[in-house]
Amino acid sequence: MSRLKKATLKIICLMSLLLGVATWRVIDAATPGKVDVTAGEKTAVTQGEDLERARQWGDAIEFYKEALETWPDNNSLTYGLRRAKFQFGIDRRYADASYSEQMLKLSTNESFMLLDEVFNKISTHYVDPITPTYFVAHGTESLYLALNNERFLEYHFKNADPYKMYELRLQLKTQYWNRPVSDMYQARQLIMEIARIADEKTGLGPIPVILEYVFGGCNALDDYSKYLTPGKLSDLYSNINGNFVGLGIEMKAETDKGVLLVNVIPESPAEEGGLEPGDYLLTIDGHDCKVLSTEEAAGFLTGVSG
């Protein structure tokens, strides 16, 4: 093959990958048969993928859920919803200060101890049996998607080589997708092998790789079971104990506009301060809300009463 043809093929493959819409399935996702797809379904799939390319994960999740009410058997919509949920979770982690300040500073041994602890608790307490292969497969999928997640890349790489990312993601798909492991010892060996390859290809350290298996593995469970960062766990306990103090707003970040106040609770501090639904927060303590995610903005609004 000529150099020109090789270069052209490389660019085509890279462009396909950079769209961020994978078609590979993890072990619990159905392989689609040959079915007739209506024009409406095709349009819905395209619209959902457009939201994903724009990194509007929350909107993509809601869109896919609504579309699946009309076309419940469409595998592209089903996996689109799955992708968007994974990406939404990755975005939330990297917008959470407790994740970067505490979890990403764990040692390799501590990270693996955490992985073992999570899997042991799932094995002991979760209602359905979860095999090590099933758990690890979801971690591989999470890492694969993280390597195309803007916040993940911004945090770990100053100047990421897109083609190196492409090579690493392709290797995850072709060599490690649903790779069977008999126990968590084999799982550790597999994850360390992947971490070594990631380091050689991109310089990514082992901790973010292992943690994608911690959080991603929990995607093998239901929508109501997940691993919480220290910050989210603290918020949960504060709510349970009645110590959580809120402004009384429901908000949603909109890129280049600010943080939209979707709702303001009557008689809340927000209403007393003059905030109204439809208002936009533009800055919070000097932070430009036009470039913040909802999660990041919420983090800047968190504090003690008063």
Beta strands, then each sheet from edge to edge (+ up, - down):
strand 1: 249-254
strand 2: 258-264
strand 3: 280-281
strand 4: 283-284
strand 5: 287-288
sheet 1: 1+ 2- 3+
sheet 2: 4+ 5-
end
